[in-house]
Amino acid sequence: MKFRCNQYNLTKALNIVSKAVTTRTTIPILKGILLDVSDDGILKMSASDLDITIEATIEVEDYEPGSVVVQSKLFGDIIRKLPSSEINVESFGDNITIKCMNSEFSIVCSSGDEFPSIKNMDEDSENLCFDKVILKEMIRKTSFAASVDESKGVITGLLIEMTNDELIMVGIDGYRMAVTREAMINLDEKKVIISAKLMNEINKIMSDASENEDIQVILGKTNALFIIDNIRIVVRLLEGEFIKYRDILPRDSRIEVTVNRSYLLDSIERASLLSKEGKNNLIKFAIRDNIITITSKSEEGNVREEVLAYKTGDDLDIGFNAKYVLDVLKSIDDEEIRMLFNTSITPCVVKPLEGNKYDYLILPVRISSN
C-alpha cells in the first residue's frame, strides 16, 4: 500500500474517523484505523467500536492499492504534528513509513483483512433524505433529555418517529422529556431508536460538513447508515419498546403562564448559583398574579428573583431541579414560551405560544410547605 496526499485533508478525515475509536475494548484491532487504498486512488479510512463505524474517503496520488491497520492515537498524533505539506505513506510488511518534508517515521502496522467494514444494508432498507440544519437542531433540542445511565436500556437513545407528514424526535430520562417535531413527508411510517451519545457524535460530524448539504439516511432492521459528504456512518439501532411518550403528556392544565424565555433563563441561572450548593439543585417558583418569584437558599446564603409573566388560573408554589429547567430553556429559540401546570407534584409542560413544534416535560421536586 502506498499513497501521497495533503496533510490538511488527511488530518481532517482522521479527526472525524477517530471519533469511532474506542480504548475500552478487548479486541486490539478496534483500537486502530484502517487505511485502504482502492484501485482508483481513493483512500478510505475506517474506525469502529461495533456500535458505531465511521468511514471517510479522500483522493490520493502516487498510490498503490492495499490496506493496513495503524494504531489510531500514534498515527493521528504524527499526522497532526507534521507540517502542512504533502505526506507520503508506504507500507513494508509489518511497518509503514510516513514522510513529510524533513520528517520521517516508521511505525508498526497490521493486516486490514479482519477489520470490520460497513456492509451493504438490507434489501428492504428505507432511503430517506433530511435537511442537515433541521436534523442538527432536532438532535440538539432532544439529546440532553436522554438518560446517560447505560443500565436504562432504550431511554439512553432518541426515538425517531416518522409519520406520513411529520418527523418526531423524543428523549426521556425519567425526570424530563423532550419532544420536537418537524413537518416532513415520509414514504412509510417507521420508528427507530438510536443512542443519544452516538447521535451527538453524528451532530458534531454534520457541523464539520459542507453547508446546505442534505443528509442521506438509510434505515435497515438493525442499523442506520448516515451519508454526509464523503463520510459514511453506521450506527447500531437500540432494540426494545420505547416509552409511550404521548401518554405521559398531560391532556389539560389548570394553570398557564406566558413568560419571556431569556428573562426566565437569566433569573434561574442566577438563582442556581446558590442552589448548586444544595442536595437537589433546588429552586422554588412562587407564581402569583403576573409575577414568578424564584428563590433558592443554601448554607452560603439565599437569593430571590422576580420575573414578569402573564398567568391564567390558580396561584402555585412548585420546586424544580434548576439544571432540568435550564436545559430546556437553553434548547428553545423562541422569545416567549408557555408553561402549563396542574399541581405542585405534577409535571410542568413547556410549549410554544402557537403550534406543537415542541413539548418539554419537567418533573417537579417536592418542597416543604413551610
C-alpha positions as CSV (number, residue, x, y, z in Angstrom):
1,M,0.0,0.0,0.0
2,K,1.2,3.5,-0.9
3,F,-0.2,7.0,-1.3
4,R,0.5,10.7,-1.2
5,C,-1.9,13.4,0.0
6,N,-2.1,16.8,1.6
7,Q,-1.6,16.9,5.4
8,Y,-4.6,19.1,6.0
9,N,-7.0,16.8,4.1
10,L,-5.6,13.7,5.9
11,T,-5.9,15.4,9.3
12,K,-9.5,16.5,8.7
13,A,-10.6,13.0,7.7
14,L,-8.7,11.4,10.6
15,N,-10.3,13.7,13.2
16,I,-13.7,12.5,12.0
17,V,-12.9,8.8,11.8
18,S,-11.2,8.7,15.1
19,K,-14.5,9.6,16.9
20,A,-15.4,5.9,16.5
21,V,-12.1,4.5,18.0
22,T,-12.5,3.0,21.5
23,T,-9.8,2.3,24.0
24,R,-12.2,0.2,26.1
25,T,-12.1,-3.0,24.1
26,T,-10.6,-6.4,24.3
27,I,-10.3,-6.5,20.5
28,P,-6.9,-5.0,19.7
29,I,-7.8,-4.2,16.0
30,L,-10.6,-1.9,17.2
31,K,-8.0,0.4,18.7
32,G,-6.7,1.1,15.2
33,I,-7.8,2.8,12.0
34,L,-8.0,1.0,8.7
35,L,-6.2,2.7,5.7
36,D,-7.5,1.2,2.5
37,V,-6.3,2.4,-0.9
38,S,-8.5,1.4,-3.8
39,D,-7.6,0.7,-7.4
40,D,-8.9,4.1,-8.5
41,G,-6.9,6.2,-6.0
42,I,-9.3,6.6,-3.1
43,L,-8.1,6.3,0.4
44,K,-10.8,5.0,2.7
45,M,-10.2,5.4,6.5
46,S,-12.4,3.4,8.8
47,A,-12.8,3.0,12.6
48,S,-15.3,1.1,14.6
49,D,-16.3,0.2,18.2
50,L,-19.1,-2.1,16.8
51,D,-21.8,0.3,18.0
52,I,-20.7,3.0,15.5
53,T,-18.5,2.6,12.4
54,I,-17.2,5.7,10.5
55,E,-15.6,5.8,7.1
56,A,-14.2,8.8,5.4
57,T,-12.6,9.0,1.9
58,I,-10.1,11.3,0.2
59,E,-8.4,11.3,-3.1
60,V,-4.7,10.4,-3.1
61,E,-1.9,10.4,-5.7
62,D,1.1,8.2,-6.4
63,Y,-0.8,5.3,-5.0
64,E,-0.6,1.5,-4.9
65,P,-3.7,-0.4,-3.7
66,G,-3.7,-2.2,-0.4
67,S,-4.8,-2.0,3.2
68,V,-3.3,-1.8,6.7
69,V,-4.4,-1.0,10.2
70,V,-2.4,1.6,12.2
71,Q,-2.6,2.4,15.9
72,S,-5.1,5.2,16.0
73,K,-3.6,7.6,18.6
74,L,0.0,7.3,17.4
75,F,-0.8,7.6,13.7
76,G,-3.1,10.5,14.4
77,D,-0.7,12.3,16.6
78,I,2.1,12.0,14.0
79,I,-0.1,13.3,11.1
80,R,-1.4,16.3,13.1
81,K,2.1,17.3,14.1
82,L,3.5,17.2,10.6
83,P,3.9,20.4,8.5
84,S,1.1,21.5,6.2
85,S,2.6,19.9,3.1
86,E,2.5,16.7,1.1
87,I,2.7,13.4,3.1
88,N,3.9,10.1,1.6
89,V,2.8,6.9,3.3
90,E,4.0,3.5,2.3
91,S,3.8,0.0,3.9
92,F,6.6,-2.5,4.1
93,G,5.5,-5.8,5.7
94,D,4.6,-5.0,9.3
95,N,5.6,-1.4,9.1
96,I,4.6,1.8,7.4
97,T,6.8,4.8,6.7
98,I,5.4,8.4,6.9
99,K,7.5,11.1,5.2
100,C,6.8,14.8,5.1
101,M,9.4,17.4,4.2
102,N,12.3,16.8,6.7
103,S,10.4,14.3,8.9
104,E,10.3,10.5,8.5
105,F,8.6,8.0,10.8
106,S,8.4,4.2,10.7
107,I,5.6,2.6,12.8
108,V,4.2,-0.8,13.2
109,C,1.0,-1.8,11.3
110,S,-1.1,-4.9,10.9
111,S,-3.2,-6.5,8.1
112,G,-6.5,-4.9,7.4
113,D,-8.3,-8.2,6.4
114,E,-10.1,-8.7,9.7
115,F,-11.2,-5.1,10.2
116,P,-15.0,-4.6,10.4
117,S,-16.3,-2.8,7.4
118,I,-19.6,-1.0,6.5
119,K,-21.7,-3.7,5.0
120,N,-24.5,-3.2,2.5
121,M,-27.8,-2.5,4.1
122,D,-30.8,-4.8,3.9
123,E,-32.7,-5.0,0.6
124,D,-35.8,-3.6,2.3
125,S,-33.9,-0.7,3.8
126,E,-35.6,2.7,3.6
127,N,-33.7,5.5,2.0
128,L,-34.5,9.0,3.4
129,C,-33.2,12.5,2.9
130,F,-33.1,15.0,5.7
131,D,-32.2,18.7,5.7
132,K,-28.9,18.9,7.7
133,V,-29.9,22.1,9.6
134,I,-33.2,20.6,10.7
135,L,-31.7,17.3,11.7
136,K,-28.9,19.0,13.7
137,E,-31.5,21.2,15.5
138,M,-33.7,18.3,16.4
139,I,-30.8,16.4,17.9
140,R,-29.7,19.4,19.9
141,K,-33.2,20.0,21.2
142,T,-33.7,16.4,22.4
143,S,-30.5,14.6,23.2
144,F,-29.9,16.4,26.5
145,A,-33.0,14.7,27.9
146,A,-32.0,11.1,27.1
147,S,-30.7,9.0,30.0
148,V,-26.9,8.7,30.5
149,D,-27.3,5.6,32.6
150,E,-26.4,2.6,30.4
151,S,-28.5,0.3,32.5
152,K,-31.6,2.2,31.4
153,G,-31.7,0.5,28.0
154,V,-33.7,2.2,25.3
155,I,-34.1,5.5,27.1
156,T,-30.4,6.1,26.6
157,G,-31.5,6.6,23.0
158,L,-33.5,9.0,21.0
159,L,-36.8,7.8,19.4
160,I,-37.0,8.9,15.8
161,E,-40.6,8.5,14.6
162,M,-41.7,9.1,11.1
163,T,-45.4,9.6,10.2
164,N,-46.9,10.5,6.9
165,D,-46.4,14.2,7.5
166,E,-44.1,14.6,10.4
167,L,-40.6,13.7,11.8
168,I,-40.7,13.4,15.6
169,M,-37.7,13.0,17.9
170,V,-38.0,12.2,21.6
171,G,-35.6,12.0,24.5
172,I,-36.5,11.0,28.1
173,D,-34.7,10.1,31.2
174,G,-37.4,9.7,33.9
175,Y,-37.1,13.3,35.2
176,R,-37.7,15.2,32.0
177,M,-38.8,14.6,28.4
178,A,-38.1,16.5,25.2
179,V,-40.3,16.1,22.1
180,T,-39.6,18.1,18.9
181,R,-41.5,17.9,15.6
182,E,-40.8,19.0,12.0
183,A,-43.2,18.8,9.1
184,M,-41.9,16.2,6.6
185,I,-43.5,14.0,4.0
186,N,-42.3,10.4,4.5
187,L,-42.9,7.3,2.5
188,D,-43.7,4.9,5.3
189,E,-44.4,5.2,9.0
190,K,-41.4,4.0,11.0
191,K,-39.8,4.1,14.4
192,V,-36.2,3.6,15.3
193,I,-34.2,4.2,18.5
194,I,-30.5,5.4,18.2
195,S,-28.2,6.1,21.1
196,A,-28.3,9.7,22.1
197,K,-24.5,9.6,22.6
198,L,-24.0,8.4,19.0
199,M,-26.5,11.0,17.7
200,N,-24.4,13.7,19.3
201,E,-21.3,12.4,17.6
202,I,-23.2,12.5,14.3
203,N,-24.2,16.0,15.1
204,K,-20.6,17.1,15.5
205,I,-19.7,15.5,12.2
206,M,-22.5,17.3,10.5
207,S,-21.2,20.6,11.9
208,D,-17.9,20.0,10.0
209,A,-19.7,19.0,6.7
210,S,-20.4,21.3,3.8
211,E,-23.1,24.0,4.3
212,N,-26.6,23.4,3.0
213,E,-25.9,19.7,2.4
214,D,-28.7,17.2,2.7
215,I,-28.1,14.1,4.8
216,Q,-28.9,10.7,3.3
217,V,-30.1,8.2,5.9
218,I,-30.7,4.5,5.1
219,L,-32.7,2.6,7.7
220,G,-32.2,-1.1,8.0
221,K,-33.5,-3.7,10.5
222,T,-30.6,-3.4,12.9
223,N,-28.5,-0.5,11.7
224,A,-28.9,3.0,10.3
225,L,-26.4,4.4,7.7
226,F,-25.8,8.2,7.6
227,I,-24.1,9.6,4.5
228,I,-22.6,13.1,4.9
229,D,-20.4,14.3,2.0
230,N,-17.6,11.8,1.8
231,I,-18.4,10.3,5.2
232,R,-20.4,7.2,6.0
233,I,-21.5,6.4,9.5
234,V,-23.2,3.2,10.5
235,V,-24.9,3.1,14.0
236,R,-26.5,0.1,15.7
237,L,-30.2,0.6,16.4
238,L,-31.3,0.0,20.0
239,E,-33.7,-2.8,20.5
240,G,-36.8,-2.6,22.7
241,E,-40.0,-0.7,23.2
242,F,-39.7,3.0,23.8
243,I,-41.8,4.6,26.4
244,K,-45.3,5.7,25.1
245,Y,-44.4,9.4,25.3
246,R,-47.9,10.6,24.2
247,D,-49.4,9.0,27.3
248,I,-47.1,11.0,29.6
249,L,-48.1,14.4,28.2
250,P,-50.9,15.9,30.3
251,R,-54.1,16.4,28.3
252,D,-55.1,19.6,30.1
253,S,-53.8,22.1,32.6
254,R,-55.3,24.3,35.4
255,I,-52.6,27.0,35.2
256,E,-51.0,28.6,32.2
257,V,-48.1,31.1,32.3
258,T,-46.7,33.0,29.4
259,V,-43.2,34.3,30.0
260,N,-40.1,35.7,28.3
261,R,-37.7,32.8,27.9
262,S,-34.5,34.9,28.1
263,Y,-35.6,36.7,31.3
264,L,-36.6,33.4,32.9
265,L,-33.4,31.8,31.9
266,D,-31.2,34.6,33.2
267,S,-33.0,34.6,36.6
268,I,-32.8,30.8,37.1
269,E,-29.1,30.9,36.2
270,R,-28.5,33.5,38.9
271,A,-30.7,31.6,41.4
272,S,-28.8,28.3,40.6
273,L,-25.6,29.9,41.8
274,L,-26.8,29.1,45.3
275,S,-28.9,26.0,44.5
276,K,-25.8,24.2,43.3
277,E,-24.7,24.0,46.9
278,G,-27.8,22.1,47.9
279,K,-28.6,18.4,47.5
280,N,-31.2,18.7,44.8
281,N,-30.1,21.8,42.9
282,L,-33.4,23.1,44.1
283,I,-35.1,26.3,43.1
284,K,-38.7,27.3,44.0
285,F,-41.3,29.1,41.9
286,A,-44.0,31.1,43.6
287,I,-46.4,32.0,40.8
288,R,-48.7,34.9,41.9
289,D,-50.7,37.1,39.6
290,N,-48.3,38.3,36.9
291,I,-45.0,37.5,38.8
292,I,-42.9,34.4,39.1
293,T,-40.8,34.7,42.2
294,I,-37.8,32.4,42.1
295,T,-36.0,31.6,45.3
296,S,-33.2,29.4,46.4
297,K,-31.2,29.0,49.6
298,S,-28.3,27.1,51.0
299,E,-25.9,27.4,53.9
300,E,-24.0,30.1,52.0
301,G,-27.0,32.4,51.6
302,N,-30.2,32.9,49.7
303,V,-31.5,34.5,46.5
304,R,-34.8,36.0,45.3
305,E,-35.6,36.8,41.7
306,E,-38.8,38.1,40.1
307,V,-39.8,37.7,36.5
308,L,-42.9,39.3,34.9
309,A,-45.3,36.8,33.4
310,Y,-48.9,36.5,32.3
311,K,-50.9,33.9,34.3
312,T,-54.3,32.4,34.0
313,G,-55.6,30.0,36.7
314,D,-54.7,29.5,40.3
315,D,-51.6,30.6,42.2
316,L,-48.9,27.9,42.6
317,D,-45.8,27.0,44.6
318,I,-43.6,24.4,42.9
319,G,-40.0,23.3,43.1
320,F,-37.6,22.2,40.4
321,N,-34.1,20.9,39.8
322,A,-32.6,24.1,38.3
323,K,-30.5,22.1,35.8
324,Y,-33.5,20.4,34.3
325,V,-35.3,23.8,33.7
326,L,-32.2,25.4,32.3
327,D,-31.5,22.6,29.9
328,V,-35.0,23.1,28.4
329,L,-34.8,26.9,28.2
330,K,-31.4,26.8,26.5
331,S,-32.7,24.4,23.8
332,I,-35.5,26.7,22.8
333,D,-35.1,29.7,20.5
334,D,-38.5,31.3,20.9
335,E,-38.7,34.7,22.6
336,E,-41.7,33.7,24.6
337,I,-43.0,30.3,25.9
338,R,-46.0,28.8,27.6
339,M,-45.6,26.9,30.9
340,L,-48.5,24.6,31.8
341,F,-49.1,23.4,35.4
342,N,-51.7,21.4,37.4
343,T,-50.4,20.9,40.9
344,S,-47.1,21.2,42.8
345,I,-46.4,17.5,42.4
346,T,-47.4,17.0,38.7
347,P,-45.1,17.8,35.7
348,C,-44.7,21.2,34.1
349,V,-45.0,21.2,30.3
350,V,-43.3,23.9,28.2
351,K,-44.8,24.7,24.8
352,P,-44.6,27.3,22.1
353,L,-47.1,30.1,22.0
354,E,-48.6,28.6,18.8
355,G,-48.5,25.2,17.2
356,N,-46.9,22.0,18.5
357,K,-43.3,22.2,17.3
358,Y,-42.1,21.0,20.7
359,D,-43.1,19.8,24.1
360,Y,-40.8,19.7,27.1
361,L,-41.9,18.0,30.3
362,I,-40.2,18.6,33.6
363,L,-40.9,16.7,36.8
364,P,-41.1,18.9,40.0
365,V,-39.2,18.4,43.2
366,R,-41.3,18.1,46.3
367,I,-40.9,21.1,48.6
368,S,-41.8,21.5,52.2
369,S,-45.0,23.5,53.0
370,N,-43.2,25.9,55.4
